[in-house]
């Protein structure tokens, strides 16, 4: 008599009719794949929604059919079938060929054991600047063929163009954060986002839409638009980042501290900073670092605004046996304006190749009389207050025996 454990093990080896059918069908597809005229070996599939990684996949390409008319759709629509019949593709996933990107706009999971999808060729790129870090996002998209004007706007006796377009784009972390009235430029023409469809979830396990339909209306051109690179409001968010103090050389094993100053259109702002370094330096999240290389090596420290890897500030430190003096006065935090009733407290220190010194700091002023401001010094700590706002800047000069630093400060009203 067969015992129960042996029976259970044998039962697991027996395929269900459905699994047997799927395995036979997969074997048939594999056997005929190489001889098919529809297969292509130059298609790459996005690894996941929002990813920049594409992997080569075996795809069969067929003509898409309009269900309503029975006619073939144009070359901008295709049906992709995976060699792997168990492949599951979410709406909005992108594919890349030699010359084009394609976006999945429909799936066929329930009508056939072989999973085919309908894709549409992307015919433009959405670009926009992230106001928080200046990064230019780019997303492939498909714009409908027709420009319509359902409600022409009238300005007295002149009829103004009021065209709008529909844009299909992948729903990911970046596009799902788009706001109404956000502007975009396509081939030199500005458009404004008026409405979007974000209610189409791919399945019950997905809580956000991976395929978006955007409704945009024709807008007017603004001076800050970059019509050459098709970036709306490009000069409204110009960021810069610098590293201080300036450390040109130090010995191996030196421990120091760097900080970053970030400006938005020349105004100092607060943003998260990401630090990194090469193999000759260990640097922490707070900007503290240790030089680990040997004499002759050059340690490189990089600072970027979180979310914008394209904007980088770099500090190169030569590792030497003997350090040559490089004095610098550093003011922290950096600032360019002070408002009435909101005093600004800051520190001023003398540095020598990244080493903070306790040398005495003196100060002087020019540009405005002292009736406009008060500056209180407590050793290396200073507090600047505004008595009266002014149309000209206050110039402050801080001095040590071996270095000086001059800054211009604007004295502004509270509101």
Protein Blocks (a to p, Z undefined) as FASTA:
>chain_A
ZZfklmmmmmmmpccfklmmmmmmmmmmmmmmmmpckbcckbccdfbghiabdcdddddd
dddddfknopacdfkbccdddfblmbccdehiacddfkbccddfbdcfklpfbdcddddd
dfbdcddddfknopacdddddddfbdcdfbacdehjaccdfbdcdddddddfklmmpceh
iacdeehiacddfbdcfkbcfblmlcbdfbdcdddddddddfkbcfknopghklmmccdd
ddddddfbdcehiacdddddddeehiacdddddddddfkbccdfkopacdfbdehiacdd
ddddehiakbccdddddddfbdcdddddddddddfbdcehiacdddddddeehiacfbdc
ddddehiafklpccddehjaccdddfbdcfbdcddddddfkbccddddddddfZZ
